[in-house]
């Protein structure tokens, strides 16, 4: 049976769980974004050095 006087406590517990899940997901996305940015920066350097080699050899 539903107990209206327990609603606030249950609501608060659900809100905290949602906030924790959201913070965890956001943290994962930040890490993924940083990994992608690091990869792209390294890849860009590789492309530049390859272009310099081709221009110098040509």
PQR file of N, CA, C, O and H, with PARSE charges and radii, in Angstrom:
ATOM      1  N   UNK A   1       0.833  -1.173   0.000 -0.4000 1.5000
ATOM      2  CA  UNK A   1       0.000   0.000   0.000 -0.0000 2.0000
ATOM      3  C   UNK A   1       0.885   1.246   0.000  0.5500 1.7000
ATOM      4  O   UNK A   1       1.945   1.277   0.625 -0.5500 1.4000
ATOM      5  N   UNK A   2       0.430   2.251  -0.703 -0.4000 1.5000
ATOM      6  CA  UNK A   2       1.156   3.503  -0.817 -0.0000 2.0000
ATOM      7  C   UNK A   2       1.017   4.310   0.461  0.5500 1.7000
ATOM      8  O   UNK A   2      -0.083   4.484   0.986 -0.5500 1.4000
ATOM      9  H   UNK A   2      -0.432   2.225  -1.210  0.4000 1.0000
ATOM     10  N   UNK A   3       2.155   4.806   0.957 -0.4000 1.5000
ATOM     11  CA  UNK A   3       2.153   5.587   2.204 -0.0000 2.0000
ATOM     12  C   UNK A   3       2.622   7.005   1.884  0.5500 1.7000
ATOM     13  O   UNK A   3       3.814   7.232   1.682 -0.5500 1.4000
ATOM     14  H   UNK A   3       3.049   4.665   0.530  0.4000 1.0000
ATOM     15  N   UNK A   4       1.697   7.954   1.835 -0.4000 1.5000
ATOM     16  CA  UNK A   4       2.058   9.323   1.438 -0.0000 2.0000
ATOM     17  C   UNK A   4       3.147   9.954   2.291  0.5500 1.7000
ATOM     18  O   UNK A   4       3.914  10.773   1.786 -0.5500 1.4000
ATOM     19  H   UNK A   4       0.728   7.769   1.999  0.4000 1.0000
ATOM     20  N   UNK A   5       3.237   9.605   3.543 -0.4000 1.5000
ATOM     21  CA  UNK A   5       4.238  10.205   4.424 -0.0000 2.0000
ATOM     22  C   UNK A   5       5.649   9.701   4.125  0.5500 1.7000
ATOM     23  O   UNK A   5       6.621  10.292   4.593 -0.5500 1.4000
ATOM     24  H   UNK A   5       2.614   8.939   3.953  0.4000 1.0000
ATOM     25  N   UNK A   6       5.777   8.625   3.358 -0.4000 1.5000
ATOM     26  CA  UNK A   6       7.093   8.118   2.978 -0.0000 2.0000
ATOM     27  C   UNK A   6       7.535   8.646   1.611  0.5500 1.7000
ATOM     28  O   UNK A   6       8.658   8.388   1.179 -0.5500 1.4000
ATOM     29  H   UNK A   6       4.987   8.144   2.978  0.4000 1.0000
ATOM     30  N   UNK A   7       6.664   9.376   0.940 -0.4000 1.5000
ATOM     31  CA  UNK A   7       6.946   9.836  -0.418 -0.0000 2.0000
ATOM     32  C   UNK A   7       8.196  10.714  -0.480  0.5500 1.7000
ATOM     33  O   UNK A   7       9.020  10.539  -1.378 -0.5500 1.4000
ATOM     34  H   UNK A   7       5.751   9.586   1.291  0.4000 1.0000
ATOM     35  N   UNK A   8       8.352  11.636   0.439 -0.4000 1.5000
ATOM     36  CA  UNK A   8       9.483  12.565   0.404 -0.0000 2.0000
ATOM     37  C   UNK A   8      10.816  11.829   0.511  0.5500 1.7000
ATOM     38  O   UNK A   8      11.754  12.139  -0.223 -0.5500 1.4000
ATOM     39  H   UNK A   8       7.683  11.777   1.169  0.4000 1.0000
ATOM     40  N   UNK A   9      10.903  10.868   1.410 -0.4000 1.5000
ATOM     41  CA  UNK A   9      12.149  10.113   1.570 -0.0000 2.0000
ATOM     42  C   UNK A   9      12.491   9.288   0.341  0.5500 1.7000
ATOM     43  O   UNK A   9      13.647   9.231  -0.078 -0.5500 1.4000
ATOM     44  H   UNK A   9      10.141  10.617   2.006  0.4000 1.0000
ATOM     45  N   UNK A  10      11.488   8.656  -0.227 -0.4000 1.5000
ATOM     46  CA  UNK A  10      11.710   7.852  -1.433 -0.0000 2.0000
ATOM     47  C   UNK A  10      12.089   8.757  -2.597  0.5500 1.7000
ATOM     48  O   UNK A  10      12.990   8.440  -3.375 -0.5500 1.4000
ATOM     49  H   UNK A  10      10.549   8.702   0.114  0.4000 1.0000
ATOM     50  N   UNK A  11      11.397   9.881  -2.710 -0.4000 1.5000
ATOM     51  CA  UNK A  11      11.693  10.833  -3.775 -0.0000 2.0000
ATOM     52  C   UNK A  11      13.124  11.349  -3.673  0.5500 1.7000
ATOM     53  O   UNK A  11      13.815  11.476  -4.684 -0.5500 1.4000
ATOM     54  H   UNK A  11      10.665  10.138  -2.078  0.4000 1.0000
ATOM     55  N   UNK A  12      13.560  11.641  -2.477 -0.4000 1.5000
ATOM     56  CA  UNK A  12      14.927  12.126  -2.254 -0.0000 2.0000
ATOM     57  C   UNK A  12      15.949  11.051  -2.623  0.5500 1.7000
ATOM     58  O   UNK A  12      16.968  11.351  -3.244 -0.5500 1.4000
ATOM     59  H   UNK A  12      12.999  11.538  -1.656  0.4000 1.0000
ATOM     60  N   UNK A  13      15.683   9.815  -2.249 -0.4000 1.5000
ATOM     61  CA  UNK A  13      16.603   8.722  -2.577 -0.0000 2.0000
ATOM     62  C   UNK A  13      16.715   8.531  -4.088  0.5500 1.7000
ATOM     63  O   UNK A  13      17.808   8.313  -4.609 -0.5500 1.4000
ATOM     64  H   UNK A  13      14.854   9.570  -1.745  0.4000 1.0000
ATOM     65  N   UNK A  14      15.594   8.611  -4.784 -0.4000 1.5000
ATOM     66  CA  UNK A  14      15.609   8.473  -6.239 -0.0000 2.0000
ATOM     67  C   UNK A  14      16.356   9.651  -6.872  0.5500 1.7000
ATOM     68  O   UNK A  14      17.122   9.463  -7.818 -0.5500 1.4000
ATOM     69  H   UNK A  14      14.706   8.788  -4.360  0.4000 1.0000
ATOM     70  N   UNK A  15      16.138  10.853  -6.357 -0.4000 1.5000
ATOM     71  CA  UNK A  15      16.828  12.036  -6.880 -0.0000 2.0000
ATOM     72  C   UNK A  15      18.338  11.916  -6.697  0.5500 1.7000
ATOM     73  O   UNK A  15      19.101  12.262  -7.599 -0.5500 1.4000
ATOM     74  H   UNK A  15      15.516  11.006  -5.589  0.4000 1.0000
ATOM     75  N   UNK A  16      18.767  11.436  -5.554 -0.4000 1.5000
ATOM     76  CA  UNK A  16      20.211  11.247  -5.324 -0.0000 2.0000
ATOM     77  C   UNK A  16      20.796  10.197  -6.263  0.5500 1.7000
ATOM     78  O   UNK A  16      21.887  10.387  -6.800 -0.5500 1.4000
ATOM     79  H   UNK A  16      18.147  11.155  -4.821  0.4000 1.0000
ATOM     80  N   UNK A  17      20.085   9.102  -6.461 -0.4000 1.5000
ATOM     81  CA  UNK A  17      20.556   8.061  -7.374 -0.0000 2.0000
ATOM     82  C   UNK A  17      20.671   8.605  -8.798  0.5500 1.7000
ATOM     83  O   UNK A  17      21.645   8.325  -9.497 -0.5500 1.4000
ATOM     84  H   UNK A  17      19.199   8.948  -6.025  0.4000 1.0000
ATOM     85  N   UNK A  18      19.677   9.383  -9.223 -0.4000 1.5000
ATOM     86  CA  UNK A  18      19.730   9.980 -10.558 -0.0000 2.0000
ATOM     87  C   UNK A  18      20.894  10.949 -10.687  0.5500 1.7000
ATOM     88  O   UNK A  18      21.562  10.980 -11.721 -0.5500 1.4000
ATOM     89  H   UNK A  18      18.886   9.611  -8.655  0.4000 1.0000
ATOM     90  N   UNK A  19      21.144  11.735  -9.656 -0.4000 1.5000
ATOM     91  CA  UNK A  19      22.250  12.689  -9.684 -0.0000 2.0000
ATOM     92  C   UNK A  19      23.591  11.955  -9.761  0.5500 1.7000
ATOM     93  O   UNK A  19      24.477  12.366 -10.509 -0.5500 1.4000
ATOM     94  H   UNK A  19      20.601  11.710  -8.817  0.4000 1.0000
ATOM     95  N   UNK A  20      23.742  10.888  -9.005 -0.4000 1.5000
ATOM     96  CA  UNK A  20      24.985  10.097  -9.061 -0.0000 2.0000
ATOM     97  C   UNK A  20      25.189   9.490 -10.441  0.5500 1.7000
ATOM     98  O   UNK A  20      26.290   9.528 -10.990 -0.5500 1.4000
ATOM     99  H   UNK A  20      23.022  10.554  -8.398  0.4000 1.0000
ATOM    100  N   UNK A  21      24.120   8.929 -10.997 -0.4000 1.5000
ATOM    101  CA  UNK A  21      24.216   8.339 -12.342 -0.0000 2.0000
ATOM    102  C   UNK A  21      24.581   9.395 -13.378  0.5500 1.7000
ATOM    103  O   UNK A  21      25.406   9.154 -14.259 -0.5500 1.4000
ATOM    104  H   UNK A  21      23.225   8.897 -10.552  0.4000 1.0000
ATOM    105  N   UNK A  22      23.966  10.558 -13.266 -0.4000 1.5000
ATOM    106  CA  UNK A  22      24.266  11.641 -14.200 -0.0000 2.0000
ATOM    107  C   UNK A  22      25.700  12.119 -14.077  0.5500 1.7000
ATOM    108  O   UNK A  22      26.356  12.371 -15.088 -0.5500 1.4000
ATOM    109  H   UNK A  22      23.297  10.754 -12.550  0.4000 1.0000
ATOM    110  N   UNK A  23      26.192  12.247 -12.864 -0.4000 1.5000
ATOM    111  CA  UNK A  23      27.569  12.685 -12.650 -0.0000 2.0000
ATOM    112  C   UNK A  23      28.555  11.658 -13.191  0.5500 1.7000
ATOM    113  O   UNK A  23      29.575  12.021 -13.776 -0.5500 1.4000
ATOM    114  H   UNK A  23      25.659  12.043 -12.043  0.4000 1.0000
ATOM    115  N   UNK A  24      28.254  10.385 -12.997 -0.4000 1.5000
ATOM    116  CA  UNK A  24      29.125   9.325 -13.512 -0.0000 2.0000
ATOM    117  C   UNK A  24      29.157   9.353 -15.034  0.5500 1.7000
ATOM    118  O   UNK A  24      30.227   9.251 -15.633 -0.5500 1.4000
ATOM    119  H   UNK A  24      27.425  10.091 -12.522  0.4000 1.0000
ATOM    120  N   UNK A  25      28.002   9.490 -15.657 -0.4000 1.5000
ATOM    121  CA  UNK A  25      27.929   9.528 -17.121 -0.0000 2.0000
ATOM    122  C   UNK A  25      28.668  10.747 -17.671  0.5500 1.7000
ATOM    123  O   UNK A  25      29.388  10.644 -18.664 -0.5500 1.4000
ATOM    124  H   UNK A  25      27.132   9.573 -15.170  0.4000 1.0000
ATOM    125  N   UNK A  26      28.493  11.882 -17.035 -0.4000 1.5000
ATOM    126  CA  UNK A  26      29.178  13.091 -17.478 -0.0000 2.0000
ATOM    127  C   UNK A  26      30.689  12.935 -17.351  0.5500 1.7000
ATOM    128  O   UNK A  26      31.434  13.357 -18.235 -0.5500 1.4000
ATOM    129  H   UNK A  26      27.908  11.965 -16.228  0.4000 1.0000
ATOM    130  N   UNK A  27      31.139  12.339 -16.269 -0.4000 1.5000
ATOM    131  CA  UNK A  27      32.565  12.111 -16.072 -0.0000 2.0000
ATOM    132  C   UNK A  27      33.113  11.199 -17.161  0.5500 1.7000
ATOM    133  O   UNK A  27      34.193  11.452 -17.695 -0.5500 1.4000
ATOM    134  H   UNK A  27      30.534  11.996 -15.550  0.4000 1.0000
ATOM    135  N   UNK A  28      32.384  10.147 -17.494 -0.4000 1.5000
ATOM    136  CA  UNK A  28      32.818   9.238 -18.569 -0.0000 2.0000
ATOM    137  C   UNK A  28      32.905   9.967 -19.899  0.5500 1.7000
ATOM    138  O   UNK A  28      33.851   9.765 -20.660 -0.5500 1.4000
ATOM    139  H   UNK A  28      31.506   9.942 -17.060  0.4000 1.0000
ATOM    140  N   UNK A  29      31.929  10.807 -20.181 -0.4000 1.5000
ATOM    141  CA  UNK A  29      31.947  11.543 -21.447 -0.0000 2.0000
ATOM    142  C   UNK A  29      33.122  12.511 -21.512  0.5500 1.7000
ATOM    143  O   UNK A  29      33.725  12.688 -22.570 -0.5500 1.4000
ATOM    144  H   UNK A  29      31.161  10.971 -19.563  0.4000 1.0000
ATOM    145  N   UNK A  30      33.452  13.144 -20.377 -0.4000 1.5000
ATOM    146  CA  UNK A  30      34.614  14.042 -20.358 -0.0000 2.0000
ATOM    147  C   UNK A  30      35.884  13.274 -20.669  0.5500 1.7000
ATOM    148  O   UNK A  30      36.714  13.732 -21.456 -0.5500 1.4000
ATOM    149  H   UNK A  30      32.962  13.000 -19.517  0.4000 1.0000
ATOM    150  N   UNK A  31      36.040  12.115 -20.061 -0.4000 1.5000
ATOM    151  CA  UNK A  31      37.229  11.301 -20.291 -0.0000 2.0000
ATOM    152  C   UNK A  31      37.278  10.863 -21.745  0.5500 1.7000
ATOM    153  O   UNK A  31      38.337  10.916 -22.371 -0.5500 1.4000
ATOM    154  H   UNK A  31      35.366  11.744 -19.422  0.4000 1.0000
ATOM    155  N   UNK A  32      36.139  10.428 -22.294 -0.4000 1.5000
ATOM    156  CA  UNK A  32      36.107  10.013 -23.691 -0.0000 2.0000
ATOM    157  C   UNK A  32      36.460  11.174 -24.610  0.5500 1.7000
ATOM    158  O   UNK A  32      37.209  11.001 -25.572 -0.5500 1.4000
ATOM    159  H   UNK A  32      35.279  10.385 -21.786  0.4000 1.0000
ATOM    160  N   UNK A  33      35.927  12.356 -24.320 -0.4000 1.5000
ATOM    161  CA  UNK A  33      36.204  13.531 -25.149 -0.0000 2.0000
ATOM    162  C   UNK A  33      37.682  13.865 -25.099  0.5500 1.7000
ATOM    163  O   UNK A  33      38.286  14.171 -26.127 -0.5500 1.4000
ATOM    164  H   UNK A  33      35.319  12.497 -23.539  0.4000 1.0000
ATOM    165  N   UNK A  34      38.275  13.809 -23.903 -0.4000 1.5000
ATOM    166  CA  UNK A  34      39.706  14.096 -23.779 -0.0000 2.0000
ATOM    167  C   UNK A  34      40.528  13.076 -24.551  0.5500 1.7000
ATOM    168  O   UNK A  34      41.504  13.439 -25.207 -0.5500 1.4000
ATOM    169  H   UNK A  34      37.784  13.560 -23.068  0.4000 1.0000
ATOM    170  N   UNK A  35      40.149  11.807 -24.482 -0.4000 1.5000
ATOM    171  CA  UNK A  35      40.864  10.775 -25.236 -0.0000 2.0000
ATOM    172  C   UNK A  35      40.789  11.033 -26.730  0.5500 1.7000
ATOM    173  O   UNK A  35      41.783  10.880 -27.441 -0.5500 1.4000
ATOM    174  H   UNK A  35      39.356  11.512 -23.949  0.4000 1.0000
ATOM    175  N   UNK A  36      39.617  11.424 -27.209 -0.4000 1.5000
ATOM    176  CA  UNK A  36      39.444  11.707 -28.635 -0.0000 2.0000
ATOM    177  C   UNK A  36      40.286  12.912 -29.037  0.5500 1.7000
ATOM    178  O   UNK A  36      40.939  12.895 -30.081 -0.5500 1.4000
ATOM    179  H   UNK A  36      38.810  11.548 -26.632  0.4000 1.0000
ATOM    180  N   UNK A  37      40.275  13.955 -28.215 -0.4000 1.5000
ATOM    181  CA  UNK A  37      41.058  15.141 -28.534 -0.0000 2.0000
ATOM    182  C   UNK A  37      42.551  14.833 -28.563  0.5500 1.7000
ATOM    183  O   UNK A  37      43.269  15.338 -29.426 -0.5500 1.4000
ATOM    184  H   UNK A  37      39.745  13.969 -27.367  0.4000 1.0000
ATOM    185  N   UNK A  38      43.020  14.018 -27.637 -0.4000 1.5000
ATOM    186  CA  UNK A  38      44.432  13.630 -27.621 -0.0000 2.0000
ATOM    187  C   UNK A  38      44.769  12.822 -28.866  0.5500 1.7000
ATOM    188  O   UNK A  38      45.806  13.047 -29.490 -0.5500 1.4000
ATOM    189  H   UNK A  38      42.437  13.609 -26.935  0.4000 1.0000
ATOM    190  N   UNK A  39      43.897  11.880 -29.233 -0.4000 1.5000
ATOM    191  CA  UNK A  39      44.125  11.077 -30.435 -0.0000 2.0000
ATOM    192  C   UNK A  39      44.175  11.964 -31.674  0.5500 1.7000
ATOM    193  O   UNK A  39      45.074  11.832 -32.504 -0.5500 1.4000
ATOM    194  H   UNK A  39      43.054  11.697 -28.727  0.4000 1.0000
ATOM    195  N   UNK A  40      43.202  12.871 -31.793 -0.4000 1.5000
ATOM    196  CA  UNK A  40      43.156  13.729 -32.974 -0.0000 2.0000
ATOM    197  C   UNK A  40      44.366  14.652 -33.047  0.5500 1.7000
ATOM    198  O   UNK A  40      44.887  14.899 -34.135 -0.5500 1.4000
ATOM    199  H   UNK A  40      42.471  12.978 -31.119  0.4000 1.0000
ATOM    200  N   UNK A  41      44.817  15.161 -31.913 -0.4000 1.5000
ATOM    201  CA  UNK A  41      46.004  16.011 -31.910 -0.0000 2.0000
ATOM    202  C   UNK A  41      47.218  15.218 -32.385  0.5500 1.7000
ATOM    203  O   UNK A  41      48.010  15.724 -33.180 -0.5500 1.4000
ATOM    204  H   UNK A  41      44.394  14.960 -31.029  0.4000 1.0000
ATOM    205  N   UNK A  42      47.375  14.004 -31.919 -0.4000 1.5000
ATOM    206  CA  UNK A  42      48.482  13.157 -32.357 -0.0000 2.0000
ATOM    207  C   UNK A  42      48.373  12.803 -33.823  0.5500 1.7000
ATOM    208  O   UNK A  42      49.372  12.777 -34.542 -0.5500 1.4000
ATOM    209  H   UNK A  42      46.732  13.592 -31.273  0.4000 1.0000
ATOM    210  N   UNK A  43      47.154  12.531 -34.266 -0.4000 1.5000
ATOM    211  CA  UNK A  43      46.924  12.179 -35.671 -0.0000 2.0000
ATOM    212  C   UNK A  43      47.209  13.378 -36.576  0.5500 1.7000
ATOM    213  O   UNK A  43      47.748  13.220 -37.671 -0.5500 1.4000
ATOM    214  H   UNK A  43      46.342  12.552 -33.682  0.4000 1.0000
ATOM    215  N   UNK A  44      46.848  14.565 -36.121 -0.4000 1.5000
ATOM    216  CA  UNK A  44      47.104  15.775 -36.897 -0.0000 2.0000
ATOM    217  C   UNK A  44      48.610  15.989 -37.063  0.5500 1.7000
ATOM    218  O   UNK A  44      49.069  16.382 -38.136 -0.5500 1.4000
ATOM    219  H   UNK A  44      46.410  14.693 -35.231  0.4000 1.0000
ATOM    220  N   UNK A  45      49.369  15.733 -36.011 -0.4000 1.5000
ATOM    221  CA  UNK A  45      50.825  15.864 -36.109 -0.0000 2.0000
ATOM    222  C   UNK A  45      51.401  14.862 -37.099  0.5500 1.7000
ATOM    223  O   UNK A  45      52.316  15.186 -37.855 -0.5500 1.4000
ATOM    224  H   UNK A  45      48.996  15.414 -35.140  0.4000 1.0000
ATOM    225  N   UNK A  46      50.865  13.646 -37.094 -0.4000 1.5000
ATOM    226  CA  UNK A  46      51.326  12.634 -38.045 -0.0000 2.0000
ATOM    227  C   UNK A  46      51.031  13.071 -39.478  0.5500 1.7000
ATOM    228  O   UNK A  46      51.878  12.923 -40.359 -0.5500 1.4000
ATOM    229  H   UNK A  46      50.122  13.383 -36.479  0.4000 1.0000
ATOM    230  N   UNK A  47      49.853  13.599 -39.712 -0.4000 1.5000
ATOM    231  CA  UNK A  47      49.492  14.049 -41.054 -0.0000 2.0000
ATOM    232  C   UNK A  47      50.381  15.202 -41.514  0.5500 1.7000
ATOM    233  O   UNK A  47      50.799  15.252 -42.671 -0.5500 1.4000
ATOM    234  H   UNK A  47      49.164  13.720 -38.996  0.4000 1.0000
ATOM    235  N   UNK A  48      50.665  16.126 -40.600 -0.4000 1.5000
ATOM    236  CA  UNK A  48      51.539  17.247 -40.958 -0.0000 2.0000
ATOM    237  C   UNK A  48      52.936  16.767 -41.314  0.5500 1.7000
ATOM    238  O   UNK A  48      53.509  17.218 -42.306 -0.5500 1.4000
ATOM    239  H   UNK A  48      50.325  16.085 -39.660  0.4000 1.0000
ATOM    240  N   UNK A  49      53.494  15.860 -40.519 -0.4000 1.5000
ATOM    241  CA  UNK A  49      54.840  15.385 -40.804 -0.0000 2.0000
ATOM    242  C   UNK A  49      54.877  14.594 -42.104  0.5500 1.7000
ATOM    243  O   UNK A  49      55.865  14.656 -42.835 -0.5500 1.4000
ATOM    244  H   UNK A  49      53.028  15.494 -39.713  0.4000 1.0000
ATOM    245  N   UNK A  50      53.813  13.848 -42.404 -0.4000 1.5000
ATOM    246  CA  UNK A  50      53.742  13.111 -43.674 -0.0000 2.0000
ATOM    247  C   UNK A  50      53.655  14.080 -44.840  0.5500 1.7000
ATOM    248  O   UNK A  50      54.267  13.840 -45.881 -0.5500 1.4000
ATOM    249  H   UNK A  50      53.010  13.797 -41.810  0.4000 1.0000
ATOM    250  N   UNK A  51      52.917  15.158 -44.695 -0.4000 1.5000
ATOM    251  CA  UNK A  51      52.793  16.163 -45.746 -0.0000 2.0000
ATOM    252  C   UNK A  51      54.144  16.842 -45.984  0.5500 1.7000
ATOM    253  O   UNK A  51      54.522  17.080 -47.132 -0.5500 1.4000
ATOM    254  H   UNK A  51      52.420  15.352 -43.849  0.4000 1.0000
ATOM    255  N   UNK A  52      54.861  17.151 -44.924 -0.4000 1.5000
ATOM    256  CA  UNK A  52      56.174  17.778 -45.047 -0.0000 2.0000
ATOM    257  C   UNK A  52      57.133  16.835 -45.777  0.5500 1.7000
ATOM    258  O   UNK A  52      57.907  17.278 -46.625 -0.5500 1.4000
ATOM    259  H   UNK A  52      54.554  16.958 -43.992  0.4000 1.0000
ATOM    260  N   UNK A  53      57.088  15.554 -45.458 -0.4000 1.5000
ATOM    261  CA  UNK A  53      57.957  14.581 -46.134 -0.0000 2.0000
ATOM    262  C   UNK A  53      57.638  14.490 -47.611  0.5500 1.7000
ATOM    263  O   UNK A  53      58.544  14.423 -48.442 -0.5500 1.4000
ATOM    264  H   UNK A  53      56.460  15.194 -44.769  0.4000 1.0000
ATOM    265  N   UNK A  54      56.354  14.488 -47.946 -0.4000 1.5000
ATOM    266  CA  UNK A  54      55.959  14.388 -49.349 -0.0000 2.0000
ATOM    267  C   UNK A  54      56.366  15.624 -50.141  0.5500 1.7000
ATOM    268  O   UNK A  54      56.839  15.533 -51.274 -0.5500 1.4000
ATOM    269  H   UNK A  54      55.618  14.542 -47.271  0.4000 1.0000
ATOM    270  N   UNK A  55      56.166  16.798 -49.507 -0.4000 1.5000
ATOM    271  CA  UNK A  55      56.533  18.045 -50.192 -0.0000 2.0000
ATOM    272  C   UNK A  55      58.048  18.124 -50.344  0.5500 1.7000
ATOM    273  O   UNK A  55      58.551  18.553 -51.383 -0.5500 1.4000
ATOM    274  H   UNK A  55      55.781  16.872 -48.587  0.4000 1.0000
ATOM    275  N   UNK A  56      58.766  17.713 -49.318 -0.4000 1.5000
ATOM    276  CA  UNK A  56      60.238  17.752 -49.379 -0.0000 2.0000
ATOM    277  C   UNK A  56      60.808  16.747 -50.374  0.5500 1.7000
ATOM    278  O   UNK A  56      61.845  17.000 -50.987 -0.5500 1.4000
ATOM    279  H   UNK A  56      58.357  17.365 -48.474  0.4000 1.0000
ATOM    280  N   UNK A  57      60.137  15.613 -50.535 -0.4000 1.5000
ATOM    281  CA  UNK A  57      60.628  14.578 -51.435 -0.0000 2.0000
ATOM    282  C   UNK A  57      60.220  14.875 -52.883  0.5500 1.7000
ATOM    283  O   UNK A  57      60.818  14.346 -53.819 -0.5500 1.4000
ATOM    284  H   UNK A  57      59.295  15.408 -50.037  0.4000 1.0000
ATOM    285  N   UNK A  58      59.214  15.711 -53.062 -0.4000 1.5000
ATOM    286  CA  UNK A  58      58.653  15.957 -54.390 -0.0000 2.0000
ATOM    287  C   UNK A  58      59.373  17.017 -55.092  0.5500 1.7000
ATOM    288  O   UNK A  58      59.028  17.350 -56.226 -0.5500 1.4000
ATOM    289  H   UNK A  58      58.727  16.141 -52.301  0.4000 1.0000
TER
END
